[in-house]
Amino acid sequence: MPDTYSGTVVPLITPLDEHGTVDEQSVVRLLDHIRAEVTGLMPALTSGEGWKLDARQWQDVVTYTVKHADGLPVLAGIQLPDTASVIERARTAAEIGADAVVVTTPFGADVTQDQIVEHYRAIRAALDIPIFLYNEEALSGNRIEFETLIRICKEIPGIVGIKESSGDAAFTRRMAEAGTGIPVFEGWENLLVDARGIQGFIGPLANLEPGLCNAMLVDPTPDRQAEINAVCEKYGVFKDDWYRWVKEELHTRGVISSPTVHEEAKAA
């Protein structure tokens, strides 16, 4: 595991066959497609339909990613609604050999900021695996406030990164400039030009064009942002079901064997 994370980390799509089985050879081809341009692999997060995967699918995609990582760190996404479930799955991730886990807040609009802190404190107390904070609202129904993020970073050891997907570039900049020593990653392609001070990017476009993502990090100009936006529009990255369209393009390119998404597999 690196001392600190930076650059483009890819939230991997989960290649499924028509029966819903994780396709190991497609995982291999996907990793070969991106490995030269990325600094880390993040299976089973939102782009990987992580909140939809059953325990076997989740374990398989994390296992195959670790097996074929070839030296790249693996940060396993965990998208479960409560602390106990997250801890149980984090133990499995550690047993598989993941370098860290990527964890949202508990699900629910009524979750308090103090409960968010205790959630991460309990995970860290239960096992010695580094934690990547995932700040988002679409899945959990809540988000981590700035003061809460600072508190978590200061009070809980083993926080190794923040996937900042609040959708507020000013918030992301404020967090990146806070001096916590913990790297902040922008989670939205369209906000990269405004998210100054970040250490990297984690978003679905990295499955398709990681080199372009790197170029944007090196040269975050309005022209480069316009290029990023155009590519995202072309491949459906800005759609609500972006993972479906990313899979379609990867299938067209011959990287994955099937573009099947989770709900289609269940209906097969």
C-alpha positions in Angstrom: 0.0 0.0 0.0 1.4 3.5 -0.8 2.2 6.0 1.9 -0.4 8.3 0.4 -2.8 8.1 -2.5 -2.9 10.5 -5.5 -3.7 10.5 -9.2 -6.5 8.6 -10.9 -8.1 5.8 -8.9 -10.7 3.8 -10.9 -14.0 2.8 -9.4 -14.3 -0.4 -11.4 -17.5 -1.5 -13.1 -18.4 -5.1 -12.1 -18.4 -7.3 -15.2 -21.3 -9.7 -15.0 -22.4 -12.5 -17.4 -26.1 -12.9 -18.3 -26.6 -15.1 -15.2 -25.2 -12.5 -12.8 -21.9 -14.3 -12.2 -18.8 -12.0 -12.0 -16.7 -12.7 -15.1 -13.1 -13.1 -14.0 -11.6 -12.9 -17.4 -13.4 -9.6 -18.1 -12.0 -8.3 -14.8 -8.5 -9.3 -16.1 -9.1 -7.5 -19.4 -10.5 -4.4 -17.7 -7.4 -4.2 -15.4 -5.1 -4.7 -18.3 -6.9 -1.9 -20.1 -6.4 0.7 -17.4 -3.5 -0.4 -15.2 -0.8 1.7 -16.9 -2.7 4.9 -16.1 -4.2 4.4 -12.7 -2.8 4.5 -9.2 -5.4 2.3 -7.5 -8.4 0.0 -8.0 -11.7 0.5 -6.3 -14.1 -2.4 -6.9 -17.7 -2.7 -5.7 -18.3 1.0 -5.3 -21.2 2.8 -6.9 -19.9 2.5 -10.5 -19.5 -1.2 -9.7 -23.2 -1.4 -8.6 -21.9 -2.1 -5.2 -25.1 -1.4 -3.4 -26.9 -4.0 -5.6 -24.4 -6.9 -5.5 -25.1 -9.9 -3.3 -22.5 -11.2 -0.9 -21.1 -13.7 -3.5 -20.9 -11.1 -6.3 -19.2 -8.6 -4.0 -16.7 -11.2 -2.7 -15.9 -12.4 -6.2 -15.2 -9.0 -7.7 -13.0 -8.0 -4.8 -11.2 -11.3 -4.9 -10.6 -11.1 -8.6 -9.4 -7.5 -8.4 -6.9 -8.5 -5.6 -5.8 -11.6 -7.5 -5.0 -9.7 -10.7 -4.0 -6.3 -9.3 -0.3 -6.9 -10.1 0.9 -4.4 -7.5 -1.8 -1.8 -7.6 -3.5 -1.1 -4.3 -7.1 -2.4 -4.0 -9.6 -0.3 -2.1 -12.8 -2.4 -1.6 -16.1 -0.5 -1.8 -18.6 -1.3 0.9 -22.1 0.0 0.4 -24.3 -1.4 3.2 -26.8 0.5 5.4 -25.5 0.0 8.9 -22.3 -0.2 10.9 -22.5 -3.8 11.9 -22.9 -4.9 8.3 -20.0 -2.8 7.1 -17.7 -4.2 9.8 -18.6 -7.8 8.8 -17.9 -7.1 5.2 -14.7 -5.1 6.0 -13.4 -8.2 7.8 -14.0 -10.2 4.6 -12.2 -7.5 2.5 -9.2 -7.7 4.9 -9.2 -11.5 4.6 -9.2 -11.3 0.8 -6.3 -9.0 0.9 -7.7 -5.5 0.2 -5.5 -2.6 1.1 -8.3 -0.5 2.4 -12.1 -0.2 2.5 -14.2 2.6 1.0 -17.2 3.3 3.2 -20.2 5.6 3.1 -22.1 6.9 6.1 -24.9 4.8 7.5 -28.0 5.1 5.3 -30.9 7.3 6.3 -31.9 11.0 6.2 -32.1 11.0 10.0 -28.5 10.0 10.6 -26.8 12.7 12.8 -23.3 13.9 12.4 -22.3 12.4 15.7 -23.6 9.1 14.5 -21.5 9.4 11.4 -18.4 9.9 13.5 -19.2 6.9 15.7 -19.8 4.8 12.6 -16.3 5.3 11.4 -14.8 5.0 14.9 -16.5 1.7 15.4 -15.3 0.3 12.0 -11.7 1.4 12.9 -12.0 -0.1 16.4 -13.2 -3.4 15.1 -10.3 -4.1 12.7 -7.0 -2.7 11.5 -7.7 -1.9 7.9 -7.3 1.6 6.5 -10.5 3.5 5.6 -11.3 5.7 2.6 -14.2 8.1 3.4 -16.9 8.3 0.7 -18.9 11.5 1.1 -22.0 11.3 -1.0 -25.8 11.7 -0.6 -27.5 9.8 -3.5 -27.1 6.4 -1.8 -26.9 7.1 1.9 -29.4 9.9 2.0 -27.1 12.2 4.0 -23.7 13.7 3.7 -20.7 14.5 6.0 -20.5 18.1 7.0 -17.2 20.0 6.8 -16.6 20.1 10.6 -17.5 16.4 10.9 -15.0 15.5 8.2 -12.3 17.4 10.0 -13.2 15.7 13.2 -13.0 12.3 11.7 -9.7 13.0 10.1 -8.3 14.3 13.4 -9.8 11.8 15.9 -9.8 8.5 14.0 -6.5 6.9 12.9 -6.2 5.1 9.6 -8.2 7.4 7.4 -6.2 7.3 4.1 -8.4 9.3 1.7 -11.6 11.1 1.0 -13.8 10.5 -2.1 -15.5 13.8 -2.1 -18.7 13.4 -4.1 -20.8 16.1 -2.5 -21.1 17.8 -5.9 -20.0 21.1 -4.4 -16.6 22.2 -5.8 -16.3 24.9 -3.1 -16.8 22.3 -0.4 -14.2 20.1 -2.0 -11.7 22.9 -2.3 -12.2 23.8 1.4 -11.6 20.2 2.4 -8.5 19.9 0.2 -7.1 23.1 1.7 -7.9 22.1 5.3 -4.4 20.8 6.0 -5.5 17.4 7.4 -2.7 15.6 5.5 -5.4 13.2 4.1 -5.7 13.3 0.3 -9.0 14.5 -1.2 -10.3 13.1 -4.5 -12.9 14.8 -6.6 -15.7 12.3 -7.5 -17.4 14.3 -10.3 -15.8 14.6 -13.7 -17.6 17.9 -14.5 -16.1 19.7 -11.4 -12.4 18.9 -11.9 -11.5 22.4 -13.2 -13.1 24.0 -10.1 -11.8 21.5 -7.5 -8.4 23.1 -6.9 -6.0 21.5 -4.4 -7.2 18.0 -4.8 -4.8 15.1 -4.8 -6.6 13.1 -7.4 -9.8 11.9 -9.1 -12.1 8.9 -8.6 -14.9 8.6 -11.2 -16.4 6.3 -13.7 -14.7 7.8 -16.7 -11.5 6.2 -15.5 -12.8 2.9 -16.6 -12.8 4.2 -20.2 -10.2 7.0 -20.5 -7.9 7.0 -17.5 -5.2 8.8 -19.6 -7.6 11.7 -20.2 -8.4 11.9 -16.5 -4.7 12.1 -15.7 -4.2 14.9 -18.3 -7.0 16.8 -16.6 -5.3 16.5 -13.2 -2.0 17.8 -14.7 -3.6 20.6 -16.7 -7.0 21.5 -15.2 -7.9 24.2 -17.8 -11.4 25.2 -19.0 -10.5 23.7 -22.4 -9.5 20.4 -20.9 -12.7 20.4 -18.8 -14.7 21.0 -22.0 -13.0 17.9 -23.5 -13.8 15.9 -20.4 -17.4 17.0 -20.5 -17.8 16.1 -24.2 -16.3 12.6 -23.6 -18.6 12.0 -20.7 -21.6 13.1 -22.7 -20.5 10.8 -25.6 -20.3 7.7 -23.3 -23.3 8.4 -21.0 -21.2 9.1 -17.9 -23.5 11.9 -16.8 -26.7 9.7 -17.0 -28.4 8.4 -13.9 -27.5 4.9 -14.9 -23.9 5.7 -16.0 -22.6 2.3 -15.1 -24.8 0.8 -17.8 -23.4 3.0 -20.5 -19.8 2.6 -19.3 -20.4 -1.2 -19.6 -21.9 -0.8 -23.1 -18.8 1.1 -24.3 -16.4 -1.4 -22.6 -18.3 -4.2 -24.3 -18.1 -2.5 -27.7 -14.4 -2.1 -27.3 -14.1 -5.9 -26.5 -12.8 -5.3 -22.9 -15.7 -7.0 -21.2 -17.7 -10.0 -22.5 -21.1 -8.7 -21.6 -22.7 -5.4 -20.9 -25.2 -7.0 -18.4 -26.1 -4.9 -15.4 -27.3 -6.3 -12.2 -31.1 -5.9 -12.7 -30.9 -7.6 -16.1 -29.1 -10.6 -14.7 -31.6 -11.0 -12.0 -34.4 -11.1 -14.6 -32.6 -13.6 -16.8 
